[in-house]
């Protein structure tokens, strides 16, 4: 609890204040995003969850092929080994969180339930214990569970939250550093800390309904590890340097909101257009050689069936041709990419 206990010493620079102002300005648009994307909410959440799981598998370096990872991300699968069992458990944990992120509460029982869920068909995960000396003349030692320490840590987090003296992302970053250093669980402390970090962020920053948090995290994994090393260096003395992690969290959130903002502009323009024509227009803007995943990224609210139908139609019209077969196959555009398909250029002075 050394990080949360010493938050009074943290100073926020003018640069960080400006970043926070930008972040909370984006956060204020959450109702607009929810209203805009409401029609395709389920499609967004499904794709976001899948992308999160693929990114987590990469972050944890699970011993699974890319094909198996994608299968586990898409649907419930029977695991063949411990890594696949862990992947299936993470999928279930994130599915529960995504179902109702606003109702998440930072409670010891929630952490216990998360640990039990993650340990199914793998190695058991419980609260760690250590020898602690009782106060008094005899100074007898007793075995103390880290569960008690976690309860105290959560009380402190809640107290700091209710004080309204500290900015939310700063609180979350310091809680995360404390949890890691206190080694609360017997196994998978880093994974459980990361899921709790995500749950706390998701509860208040609903941008992660539409973009995958763990994909952003995976892109910055090396820098994040450097931030943890920096924070841990002076943690035991009560001077954990959490500034780097806090700043990275803010940048990550801003990047996520900026991407959703771009999606919102495109979505508001596209929602009244024919989806198949819109996919066709995107193909003209892509490289001559492209794959189905390129179209998924540009049209996260469009189903795979619609994309497949469009590809088949364009193939039949001799506008594209397949290169190879199977899930990893690519396509080649035959027609010119300079003119948008299905749309005619308007001229003000045409007869």
C-alpha positions as CSV (number, residue, x, y, z in Angstrom):
1,X,0.0,0.0,0.0
2,X,3.0,2.2,-0.1
3,X,2.0,3.8,-3.4
4,X,-1.6,4.6,-2.5
5,X,-0.5,5.8,1.0
6,X,1.9,8.4,-0.5
7,X,-0.2,10.0,-3.2
8,X,-0.1,13.4,-1.5
9,X,3.5,13.8,-2.7
10,X,2.5,13.4,-6.4
11,X,2.8,16.6,-8.4
12,X,1.0,17.0,-11.7
13,X,2.8,19.1,-14.3
14,X,1.1,21.6,-16.6
15,X,1.7,19.2,-19.6
16,X,-0.1,16.4,-17.7
17,X,-3.0,18.7,-16.8
18,X,-3.5,19.5,-20.5
19,X,-3.5,15.8,-21.3
20,X,-6.1,15.2,-18.6
21,X,-8.3,18.0,-19.9
22,X,-8.2,16.4,-23.4
23,X,-9.0,13.0,-21.9
24,X,-12.0,14.2,-20.0
25,X,-13.2,16.2,-22.9
26,X,-13.3,12.9,-24.9
27,X,-14.9,11.1,-22.0
28,X,-17.7,13.6,-22.0
29,X,-18.7,12.3,-25.5
30,X,-19.4,8.8,-24.2
31,X,-23.2,9.3,-24.4
32,X,-22.9,10.5,-28.0
33,X,-20.9,7.3,-28.9
34,X,-23.4,5.0,-27.2
35,X,-26.3,6.7,-29.0
36,X,-24.5,6.6,-32.3
37,X,-23.3,3.0,-32.2
38,X,-26.4,1.7,-30.5
39,X,-27.7,-0.1,-33.6
40,X,-24.6,-2.2,-34.0
41,X,-23.6,-2.4,-30.3
42,X,-23.5,-6.2,-30.3
43,X,-21.2,-6.3,-33.3
44,X,-18.8,-3.8,-31.8
45,X,-18.6,-5.6,-28.5
46,X,-18.1,-9.0,-30.2
47,X,-15.2,-7.8,-32.3
48,X,-13.7,-5.9,-29.4
49,X,-13.7,-8.9,-27.1
50,X,-12.1,-11.1,-29.9
51,X,-9.4,-8.5,-30.4
52,X,-8.7,-8.3,-26.7
53,X,-8.3,-12.0,-26.4
54,X,-5.9,-12.2,-29.4
55,X,-3.8,-9.4,-27.8
56,X,-3.8,-11.0,-24.4
57,X,-2.5,-14.3,-25.9
58,X,0.3,-12.4,-27.5
59,X,1.1,-10.5,-24.3
60,X,1.2,-13.7,-22.2
61,X,3.1,-15.5,-25.0
62,X,0.8,-18.5,-24.7
63,X,1.9,-21.7,-26.3
64,X,-0.9,-21.7,-29.0
65,X,-0.9,-21.3,-32.7
66,X,-2.4,-18.2,-34.3
67,X,-5.2,-20.4,-35.6
68,X,-6.1,-21.8,-32.2
69,X,-5.9,-18.4,-30.6
70,X,-8.4,-17.0,-33.1
71,X,-10.7,-19.9,-32.6
72,X,-10.7,-19.5,-28.8
73,X,-11.3,-15.8,-29.2
74,X,-14.3,-16.3,-31.4
75,X,-16.1,-19.1,-29.5
76,X,-16.0,-21.4,-26.5
77,X,-13.6,-24.3,-27.2
78,X,-12.5,-27.4,-25.4
79,X,-8.9,-26.8,-24.2
80,X,-6.2,-29.4,-25.0
81,X,-3.5,-28.1,-22.6
82,X,-3.0,-25.7,-19.7
83,X,-2.3,-22.6,-21.9
84,X,-5.5,-23.2,-23.8
85,X,-7.4,-23.7,-20.6
86,X,-6.1,-20.4,-19.3
87,X,-7.1,-18.7,-22.6
88,X,-10.6,-20.2,-22.2
89,X,-10.8,-18.9,-18.6
90,X,-9.7,-15.4,-19.6
91,X,-12.3,-15.4,-22.3
92,X,-15.0,-16.2,-19.8
93,X,-13.7,-13.6,-17.3
94,X,-13.7,-10.8,-20.0
95,X,-17.1,-12.0,-21.3
96,X,-18.5,-11.5,-17.8
97,X,-16.9,-8.1,-17.5
98,X,-18.0,-6.9,-20.9
99,X,-21.6,-7.9,-20.1
100,X,-21.9,-5.2,-17.4
101,X,-18.7,-3.2,-16.8
102,X,-20.4,-0.4,-14.8
103,X,-21.4,-2.9,-12.1
104,X,-17.8,-3.9,-11.3
105,X,-16.8,-3.4,-7.7
106,X,-13.3,-3.6,-6.3
107,X,-14.0,-6.3,-3.6
108,X,-11.9,-9.1,-2.2
109,X,-14.5,-11.6,-3.2
110,X,-14.3,-10.4,-6.8
111,X,-10.5,-11.0,-6.8
112,X,-11.1,-14.4,-5.2
113,X,-13.7,-15.4,-7.8
114,X,-11.4,-14.2,-10.6
115,X,-8.6,-16.3,-9.3
116,X,-10.8,-19.4,-9.1
117,X,-12.1,-18.8,-12.6
118,X,-8.6,-18.4,-14.1
119,X,-7.4,-21.6,-12.3
120,X,-10.0,-23.9,-13.8
121,X,-8.3,-26.9,-15.5
122,X,-4.9,-25.3,-14.8
123,X,-2.9,-24.7,-11.6
124,X,-4.8,-23.5,-8.5
125,X,-4.5,-19.8,-7.6
126,X,-5.1,-18.6,-4.0
127,X,-4.1,-15.9,-1.6
128,X,-0.4,-16.0,-0.7
129,X,0.6,-16.0,3.0
130,X,3.7,-15.0,5.0
131,X,5.0,-15.0,8.5
132,X,4.1,-11.9,10.5
133,X,5.2,-10.9,14.0
134,X,2.5,-10.0,16.5
135,X,3.0,-6.8,18.5
136,X,4.0,-7.4,22.1
137,X,6.8,-8.5,24.3
138,X,7.1,-12.0,23.0
139,X,6.9,-11.0,19.3
140,X,5.5,-14.3,18.3
141,X,5.1,-14.9,14.6
142,X,2.0,-16.1,12.9
143,X,1.0,-17.0,9.4
144,X,-0.9,-14.1,7.8
145,X,-2.9,-14.3,4.6
146,X,-2.4,-11.7,1.9
147,X,-6.2,-11.5,1.7
148,X,-6.1,-9.3,4.8
149,X,-3.5,-7.0,3.1
150,X,-5.8,-6.9,0.0
151,X,-8.8,-5.9,2.1
152,X,-6.7,-3.0,3.6
153,X,-5.5,-2.0,0.1
154,X,-9.0,-1.8,-1.2
155,X,-10.2,0.2,1.8
156,X,-7.4,2.7,1.1
157,X,-8.3,2.9,-2.6
158,X,-12.0,3.5,-1.7
159,X,-11.0,6.1,0.9
160,X,-8.9,8.0,-1.6
161,X,-11.7,7.7,-4.2
162,X,-14.2,9.2,-1.9
163,X,-11.9,12.0,-0.8
164,X,-12.1,13.5,-4.4
165,X,-8.5,14.7,-3.9
166,X,-6.9,12.5,-6.5
167,X,-7.4,12.0,-10.3
168,X,-8.9,8.6,-11.2
169,X,-6.1,7.4,-13.6
170,X,-3.5,8.2,-10.9
171,X,-5.4,6.2,-8.3
172,X,-5.7,3.2,-10.6
173,X,-2.1,3.3,-11.6
174,X,-1.0,3.4,-7.9
175,X,-3.4,0.6,-6.9
176,X,-2.0,-1.5,-9.7
177,X,1.7,-0.9,-8.6
178,X,0.7,-1.8,-5.0
179,X,-1.1,-5.0,-6.0
180,X,1.9,-6.2,-8.0
181,X,4.5,-5.4,-5.3
182,X,2.4,-7.0,-2.5
183,X,2.4,-10.3,-4.4
184,X,-1.2,-11.0,-3.3
185,X,-1.8,-14.2,-5.1
186,X,0.2,-17.4,-5.3
187,X,0.3,-17.4,-9.1
188,X,-0.5,-15.1,-12.0
189,X,-0.2,-11.9,-10.0
190,X,0.6,-9.9,-13.2
191,X,-2.4,-11.3,-15.1
192,X,-4.8,-10.7,-12.3
193,X,-3.4,-7.2,-11.7
194,X,-3.9,-6.4,-15.4
195,X,-7.5,-7.7,-15.5
196,X,-8.3,-5.5,-12.4
197,X,-6.6,-2.5,-14.1
198,X,-8.8,-3.1,-17.1
199,X,-11.9,-3.5,-15.1
200,X,-11.3,-0.3,-13.2
201,X,-10.7,1.6,-16.4
202,X,-13.6,0.0,-18.3
203,X,-16.0,0.9,-15.4
204,X,-15.4,4.7,-15.9
205,X,-14.1,4.9,-19.5
206,X,-16.6,3.1,-21.7
207,X,-14.5,3.8,-24.8
208,X,-13.4,0.1,-24.5
209,X,-16.8,-1.0,-25.7
210,X,-15.6,-0.1,-29.1
211,X,-11.8,-0.6,-29.2
212,X,-9.7,-3.3,-27.5
213,X,-7.8,-2.1,-24.5
214,X,-5.3,-5.0,-24.6
215,X,-4.4,-4.3,-28.3
216,X,-3.2,-0.8,-27.2
217,X,-1.5,-2.4,-24.2
218,X,0.3,-5.0,-26.3
219,X,1.7,-2.3,-28.6
220,X,3.2,-0.5,-25.6
221,X,4.3,-3.6,-23.7
222,X,8.0,-2.9,-23.6
223,X,7.5,0.7,-22.4
224,X,4.9,-0.5,-19.8
225,X,7.5,-2.9,-18.4
226,X,10.0,-0.1,-18.1
227,X,7.3,1.9,-16.2
228,X,6.8,-0.9,-13.8
229,X,10.5,-1.3,-13.2
230,X,10.7,2.5,-12.5
231,X,7.7,2.4,-10.1
232,X,9.0,-0.7,-8.3
233,X,12.5,0.7,-7.7
234,X,11.5,3.0,-4.7
235,X,8.3,1.3,-3.8
236,X,9.5,-0.3,-0.6
237,X,10.6,3.1,0.7
238,X,7.2,4.7,0.0
239,X,8.4,6.7,-3.0
240,X,7.1,4.7,-6.0
241,X,7.7,6.6,-9.2
242,X,4.3,5.9,-10.8
243,X,4.3,9.0,-13.0
244,X,5.5,7.1,-16.1
245,X,2.7,4.5,-15.8
246,X,0.1,7.2,-15.1
247,X,1.2,9.1,-18.2
248,X,1.1,6.0,-20.3
249,X,-2.5,5.2,-19.2
250,X,-3.6,8.7,-20.1
251,X,-2.0,8.5,-23.6
252,X,-3.5,5.0,-24.1
253,X,-7.0,6.3,-23.2
254,X,-6.6,9.4,-25.4
255,X,-5.4,7.2,-28.3
256,X,-8.5,5.0,-27.8
257,X,-10.9,7.9,-27.8
258,X,-9.2,9.4,-30.9
259,X,-9.7,6.1,-32.7
260,X,-13.3,5.9,-31.6
261,X,-13.8,9.5,-32.7
262,X,-12.6,8.6,-36.2
263,X,-14.9,5.6,-36.2
264,X,-17.8,7.8,-35.2
265,X,-17.2,10.2,-38.1
266,X,-17.0,7.3,-40.6
267,X,-19.9,5.5,-39.0
268,X,-22.3,8.5,-39.1
269,X,-21.5,8.9,-42.8
270,X,-21.8,5.2,-43.6
271,X,-24.8,4.1,-41.7
272,X,-27.3,5.3,-44.3
273,X,-25.2,3.9,-47.2
274,X,-25.4,0.4,-48.6
275,X,-22.9,-1.6,-46.6
276,X,-21.8,-3.7,-49.6
277,X,-21.2,-0.6,-51.7
278,X,-19.2,0.9,-48.8
279,X,-17.0,-2.2,-48.6
280,X,-16.5,-2.0,-52.3
281,X,-15.3,1.6,-52.0
282,X,-12.9,0.6,-49.2
283,X,-11.3,-2.0,-51.5
284,X,-10.4,0.7,-53.9
285,X,-8.6,2.6,-51.2
286,X,-6.6,-0.4,-49.9
287,X,-3.4,-1.8,-51.4
288,X,-3.8,-3.8,-54.6
289,X,-3.2,-6.9,-52.5
290,X,-5.5,-7.0,-49.4
291,X,-7.0,-9.5,-47.0
292,X,-10.4,-9.9,-45.3
293,X,-8.9,-8.6,-42.0
294,X,-8.2,-5.2,-43.7
295,X,-11.9,-4.9,-44.4
296,X,-12.8,-5.9,-40.8
297,X,-10.7,-3.1,-39.4
298,X,-12.3,-0.5,-41.7
299,X,-15.8,-1.8,-41.0
300,X,-16.0,-3.2,-37.5
301,X,-19.8,-3.0,-37.5
302,X,-20.2,-5.1,-40.6
303,X,-20.7,-8.9,-40.3
304,X,-18.4,-11.4,-41.9
305,X,-21.3,-12.7,-43.9
306,X,-21.7,-9.2,-45.6
307,X,-18.0,-9.0,-46.3
308,X,-18.0,-12.5,-47.8
309,X,-21.0,-11.7,-50.0
310,X,-19.4,-8.5,-51.2
311,X,-16.1,-10.4,-52.1
312,X,-18.0,-13.0,-54.0
313,X,-20.0,-10.4,-55.9
314,X,-16.8,-8.5,-56.9
315,X,-15.1,-11.8,-57.8
316,X,-18.1,-12.6,-60.1
317,X,-17.9,-9.2,-61.6
318,X,-14.2,-9.8,-62.3
319,X,-13.2,-6.8,-60.2
320,X,-11.1,-8.8,-57.7
321,X,-9.6,-12.3,-57.7
322,X,-8.5,-14.6,-54.8
323,X,-4.9,-15.4,-54.1
324,X,-4.9,-18.8,-52.3
325,X,-7.5,-20.5,-50.2
326,X,-8.4,-20.7,-46.5
327,X,-8.6,-18.2,-43.6
328,X,-5.3,-16.5,-44.5
329,X,-6.0,-16.1,-48.2
330,X,-5.5,-12.7,-49.8
331,X,-7.3,-10.9,-52.6
332,X,-6.0,-8.9,-55.6
333,X,-7.8,-5.9,-57.0
334,X,-8.1,-6.0,-60.7
335,X,-9.9,-2.8,-61.4
336,X,-8.3,0.6,-61.0
337,X,-8.2,2.0,-57.5
338,X,-8.5,5.7,-58.5
339,X,-12.3,5.8,-59.0
340,X,-14.7,4.8,-56.3
341,X,-16.9,1.9,-57.3
342,X,-20.6,2.3,-57.3
343,X,-20.4,6.1,-57.0
344,X,-20.4,8.7,-59.8
345,X,-18.6,12.0,-59.5
346,X,-21.1,14.8,-59.6
347,X,-20.5,17.9,-61.7
348,X,-22.3,21.1,-60.8
349,X,-22.5,22.3,-64.4
350,X,-23.3,19.0,-66.2
351,X,-26.1,19.1,-68.8
